[in-house]
Amino acid sequence: MNREAIEAAIPHRSPMLLVDEIVQRDERSIIGRKTFRDDEFFFQGHYPDYPLVPGVILCEAAMQTGAILLSAQMQDGEGVPVAARMNDVKFKRMVRPGETVEMEVRLNERLADAFYMQATVRCNGKLAVRFDFACTMAKTEF
């Protein structure tokens, strides 16, 4: 799945679109990739002399990957997935400019409009972050 298909699946856009490609997907799991370029906006202040991908950005990339998984299950107009909670977040490895992460997300359970998922983010085969999260569908009309 390329960027055009990703943009058709979720509402995120640059600079906050944090999924470059989807390499595998089935009904209950998905794997996406993101390469962090040297010019990403957050490296300017995190940290200028030792740039690191903020942990919240790694989590957001995984949750966007999960939203792409859910997009195949949603009907048009049903809303957009939004994060409702994160649990048991564990950061294990720093990610630096130029590195590529692989985000794997598994749908564990759906209860009405609540989706319970598990995410792992790996960099060079090593665990960078692992967490559980839930999201719900938000209506797009105001």
TAPE-V184165 format. One record per pair of residues at least 12 apart in sequence whose ideal C-beta (glycine too) atoms are under 10 Angstrom apart, sorted by sequence separation. I is the first residue (numbers start at 1). J is the second residue. D is the distance in whole Angstrom. If there is no record, write none. Layout:
i,j,d
I,J,D
I,J,D
This chain:
i,j,d
7,19,10
20,32,8
21,33,5
42,54,6
69,81,9
105,117,6
106,118,5
118,130,8
119,131,6
6,19,6
9,22,9
19,32,5
20,33,6
21,34,8
38,51,8
40,53,8
67,80,8
68,81,9
105,118,7
106,119,8
118,131,8
119,132,8
3,17,8
6,20,8
18,32,9
19,33,8
20,34,5
21,35,9
40,54,10
42,56,9
67,81,4
104,118,9
105,119,5
106,120,9
117,131,9
118,132,5
119,133,6
6,21,8
19,34,6
20,35,6
36,51,9
42,57,6
66,81,7
67,82,9
104,119,7
105,120,8
117,132,7
118,133,8
3,19,8
5,21,9
6,22,7
18,34,6
20,36,10
36,52,10
41,57,10
67,83,9
103,119,7
104,120,5
105,121,9
116,132,7
117,133,6
3,20,7
5,22,8
17,34,9
20,37,10
36,53,5
40,57,8
64,81,9
66,83,9
103,120,8
104,121,8
116,133,8
117,134,7
1,19,9
2,20,9
3,21,7
18,36,9
63,81,8
102,120,9
103,121,5
104,122,7
115,133,9
116,134,5
117,135,7
2,21,6
3,22,10
34,53,9
63,82,9
64,83,10
102,121,7
103,122,8
115,134,7
116,135,9
1,21,6
2,22,8
63,83,6
101,121,5
102,122,5
114,134,6
115,135,5
1,22,4
36,57,8
101,122,7
102,123,8
114,135,8
115,136,7
1,23,8
18,40,9
36,58,9
100,122,10
101,123,5
102,124,9
113,135,9
114,136,5
115,137,8
1,24,9
34,57,9
60,83,8
63,86,8
100,123,7
101,124,9
102,125,9
111,134,9
113,136,5
114,137,9
1,25,7
15,39,10
34,58,9
59,83,9
62,86,10
99,123,5
100,124,8
108,132,8
112,136,9
113,137,5
15,40,8
16,41,9
36,61,9
99,124,7
103,128,10
109,134,9
111,136,10
112,137,9
113,138,9
6,32,8
15,41,5
95,121,8
102,128,9
103,129,9
104,130,10
106,132,10
108,134,10
14,41,10
15,42,9
34,61,5
59,86,7
95,122,10
96,123,9
101,128,6
33,61,9
34,62,9
92,120,10
93,121,9
95,123,5
101,129,9
105,133,9
1,30,9
32,61,8
84,113,10
85,114,10
87,116,10
92,121,9
93,122,8
94,123,9
95,124,10
99,128,9
32,62,8
34,64,9
56,86,10
59,89,7
84,114,7
88,118,9
89,119,9
90,120,10
91,121,9
92,122,9
93,123,6
1,32,8
34,65,9
58,89,10
84,115,9
85,116,9
87,118,10
92,123,10
93,124,9
30,62,10
32,64,8
33,65,9
59,91,9
81,113,9
84,116,10
32,65,4
56,89,10
58,91,8
86,119,9
93,126,5
95,128,6
31,65,8
32,66,9
55,89,8
61,95,10
73,107,9
79,113,8
81,115,7
92,126,7
93,127,6
94,128,8
95,129,9
18,53,10
30,65,6
58,93,10
68,103,10
70,105,9
78,113,9
92,127,5
93,128,4
30,66,7
32,68,7
55,91,5
58,94,10
69,105,6
81,117,10
91,127,9
92,128,6
93,129,8
29,66,10
30,67,10
32,69,9
58,95,6
65,102,10
66,103,8
68,105,9
69,106,9
70,107,8
73,110,8
90,127,8
91,128,7
92,129,7
30,68,6
31,69,10
57,95,9
65,103,4
66,104,10
67,105,9
69,107,6
90,128,10
91,129,5
92,130,7
18,57,7
30,69,4
55,94,9
62,101,9
64,103,8
65,104,8
66,105,4
74,113,10
90,129,7
91,130,9
18,58,9
25,65,9
29,69,7
30,70,9
55,95,9
61,101,7
62,102,10
63,103,9
65,105,5
66,106,9
70,110,9
89,129,7
90,130,5
91,131,9
16,57,9
18,59,10
19,60,10
20,61,9
28,69,8
53,94,8
54,95,9
62,103,4
64,105,9
66,107,8
89,130,8
90,131,7
18,60,6
19,61,6
27,69,9
30,72,9
52,94,5
53,95,4
61,103,6
62,104,8
63,105,8
73,115,9
88,130,8
89,131,4
18,61,4
19,62,9
22,65,8
25,68,8
26,69,9
52,95,7
53,96,7
58,101,7
62,105,6
88,131,6
89,132,8
16,60,8
17,61,9
18,62,9
19,63,10
25,69,7
50,94,9
51,95,10
52,96,6
53,97,8
57,101,10
59,103,10
87,131,7
88,132,5
89,133,9
18,63,9
19,64,5
27,72,8
28,73,10
51,96,6
52,97,9
58,103,8
70,115,6
86,131,5
87,132,4
88,133,10
18,64,5
19,65,6
22,68,6
26,72,10
27,73,8
50,96,9
51,97,5
53,99,8
69,115,9
86,132,7
87,133,7
17,64,7
18,65,9
22,69,9
25,72,8
51,98,10
70,117,9
85,132,9
86,133,5
87,134,8
12,60,9
16,64,9
19,67,9
53,101,8
67,115,9
69,117,8
85,133,7
86,134,8
19,68,7
66,115,8
84,133,8
85,134,5
86,135,10
67,117,10
83,133,6
84,134,5
85,135,9
66,117,5
83,134,8
84,135,6
85,136,10
12,64,6
65,117,10
66,118,9
83,135,5
84,136,5
43,96,9
66,119,7
82,135,6
83,136,9
10,64,6
43,97,6
63,117,8
65,119,7
81,135,5
82,136,6
84,138,10
9,64,10
10,65,9
12,67,8
62,117,9
80,135,9
81,136,7
82,137,8
10,66,10
11,67,9
12,68,10
62,118,10
63,119,7
65,121,9
80,136,10
81,137,6
82,138,5
10,67,5
40,97,7
62,119,4
79,136,8
80,137,7
81,138,8
6,64,9
9,67,8
10,68,6
38,96,10
39,97,9
61,119,9
62,120,8
79,137,4
80,138,6
6,65,9
9,68,5
36,95,6
38,97,5
62,121,5
78,137,6
79,138,5
80,139,9
8,68,10
9,69,9
10,70,9
11,71,10
36,96,8
37,97,7
38,98,7
59,119,8
61,121,7
79,139,5
80,140,6
6,67,10
9,70,9
10,71,6
34,95,9
36,97,6
37,98,8
58,119,9
78,139,9
79,140,6
6,68,6
9,71,4
35,97,10
36,98,7
59,121,8
77,139,9
78,140,9
79,141,9
5,68,9
8,71,8
9,72,8
35,98,8
36,99,6
58,121,5
74,137,7
77,140,8
35,99,7
36,100,8
77,141,9
6,71,9
9,74,9
34,99,9
35,100,4
36,101,7
58,123,9
70,135,7
5,71,10
34,100,7
35,101,8
55,121,10
62,128,10
1,68,7
33,100,6
34,101,5
62,129,7
66,133,7
70,137,8
12,80,10
33,101,7
34,102,8
53,121,10
61,129,9
62,130,9
63,131,9
66,134,10
67,135,7
11,80,6
32,101,9
33,102,5
34,103,7
62,131,8
66,135,7
10,80,7
11,81,10
32,102,7
33,103,7
53,123,9
58,128,6
59,129,6
63,133,6
10,81,8
31,102,6
32,103,5
58,129,5
62,133,8
31,103,7
32,104,8
59,131,6
63,135,7
30,103,8
31,104,5
32,105,8
55,128,9
56,129,10
58,131,9
30,104,7
31,105,8
55,129,6
59,133,8
29,104,7
30,105,5
53,128,9
29,105,7
30,106,8
53,129,10
55,131,10
28,105,10
29,106,5
30,107,9
24,102,10
28,106,6
29,107,7
23,102,8
28,107,5
20,100,8
24,104,9
25,105,10
27,107,8
28,108,8
20,101,10
22,103,10
23,104,10
26,107,10
28,110,10
18,101,9
19,103,7
18,103,9
30,117,10
34,121,9
36,123,9
29,117,9
28,117,10
29,118,9
30,119,10
31,120,10
32,121,10
31,122,10
11,140,8
